[in-house]
Amino acid sequence: MKLDIFTSLINLLIVYMVFAIAFAITARRHPNLDGPRHWLFACLALFTGYLGLGLRGVIPDILSIVVANSLTLTGGVFLWTGIRRFFGLRWHWSLFALFVLPGTVLLSLFMTVWPSIPARQIIMSVFSILISAFAIRDVLQQRSFALIMETNLFIGVVGTEIVMHFIRITTLMMVPVSTDSYLLGQNQPDKLFFIVLFMLSASRLLILVTLVSARLQNELNQLASLDPLTQLPNRRLLLQRLKHGINRERRSGKQMALLMLDLDRFKTVNDKLGHTAGDELLQQVAGRIQSRLREADTVARLGGDEFIVLLEDIAHPEDAARVAEEIVAALSRPFQLLRSNEADHEPGRDVQIGASIGISLYPQHADSAELLMEQADTAMYEAKQAGRGCYAYFSEELTIAVHKRINLEDRLRHAIEQQELRVFYQPQIDIASNRIIGAEALVRWQSPTEGLIAPIHFIPIAEETGLIIAIGEWVLRETCRQGQRWLADGFLPLTLAVNVSPQQFRRCDINALVAEVLAETGFPAGQLELEMTESGLMENQDNVVEVLNNLRNQGIRLAIDDFGTGYSSLAYLKRFPVDVLKIDKSFIDDIPHLQDDMEITATIIAMGHILGFKVLAEGVETQEQLDFLRNKGCDAYQGYFTSKPVPAADFTQLLQAQHEKMAAV
């Protein structure tokens, strides 16, 4: 087959149409990838331009040369701008003014003033060299390691095009060329140039397709190994690095540490400010953790608010503790969020969280990646139990405790389903009249195998797992039912106090629940008292006042439980529409032996009365304690001095005895 310019041109036109279709499909399927869209326009412009050159002699020369070559320049600029967009650079329409418009003007000038083939082709080659040089510059500035092979090929092809254009310019300046048609004619001194140029053009398009394919594959790999929000390694990549590190450290005899982090109070931020603010907070957390690590260390996000840090080649086990302390300190500082609740259109604000960290060591604690992660997770829960905002190392004792905890959680879920929970009632006594005026409802677990299980053993697990929501609702409903039974039996009205978990504030509509239960049971709202701890109120202080006011509007009494052990801030206390302060048992235990506790208790009583609250003391067990409280003006008490918490039937007997005593008087 005869190899000439015209045949090569026809083949190139077919190539451009094929790649135009390929880029059109890519742009449609991946709209966020800008390069293919520009390369589609480039293929269409180049196809039209080269088609115009091939039709020279069929259409007027001025149209063929000026328009066709202008479209060819336009295609070159689109190729370049596609490269810029592909590598994340901006582009402007002014790029066409820098190349296409001057080229068109010069081509028109030489067609009308100096109809010289060499001059026209020199103009085209000069502009092609400039466009190619700028494209190479942008690729060199922005190329990534993941695309290094493809970008090197592209630079090689475009660089070869530049060399060919220089050779062509030299040839055109030295060898005279007829003004006759050289595409269809026999006189083709730059035949070799056109054939090589057409081949390079096809190669360049093929490399662009390869670039797109490599970019998409790289993004798939990143999705598989990186967390999309923080761009940190995910669990899969972490496990790979951890296994690799274990193999390396096993040969070298060095140590590694794994730090499992869980953010404290993160869910509160999510609930109050929305997921947009929560996502921004996670990104800032990732940045702060990374700033405390060496370049060789790895921080990964496991999901939610859990992060994990891999410290390789540590000299001493305590090195991990030092890093943990730095991370805890860094995450304890306030975070400034630029975005807030998108629904409320609130401005950004400062939030404060913290972190609990569990540490496991290689080879002391385990010799496999999965076991190291499990043990770090175990230690992290120990840190949470120790008060949060701290770290804890793994130990065998912790493993046993965690296994028991998991077993207890499963049994607790079963207990809720099988209705093994019970409500016990502890009398609340009016100090002045020595009469039962109310009771605190306390949940107990009646296990078929272990008997009565105290709340201290299962309530913390219920709080962690969210089971407290179902338990709290059941206790409220059962207490109101029992209270209505006592009213129907003719006993004097009692105030029944039910504890409310902070999670009930955050995760359910407590106002709607109370209204539903009261309507269902018929229990008077004025005889229901909801108890909340200081810490629970402070965790939800932004919306707690509104919630408490709504409860107060229903007629519900409100009490602060365990007062004195939390924040104890008068500034906040005045904001809450509270009826009762309950002095924590820890202040009552050492009366009258500890002067400090006596003074604190007396101060709370006086302060409560000044603010208009009733004051109730918890945990009264001796006559001396009761006498002290009576002397200081305390309103009521509860404790073993009168009665421990008892089932409803036993509490009914206490009410019956009091009723008979009052009737006798």
Disulfide bonds with the S-S distance in Angstrom:
none
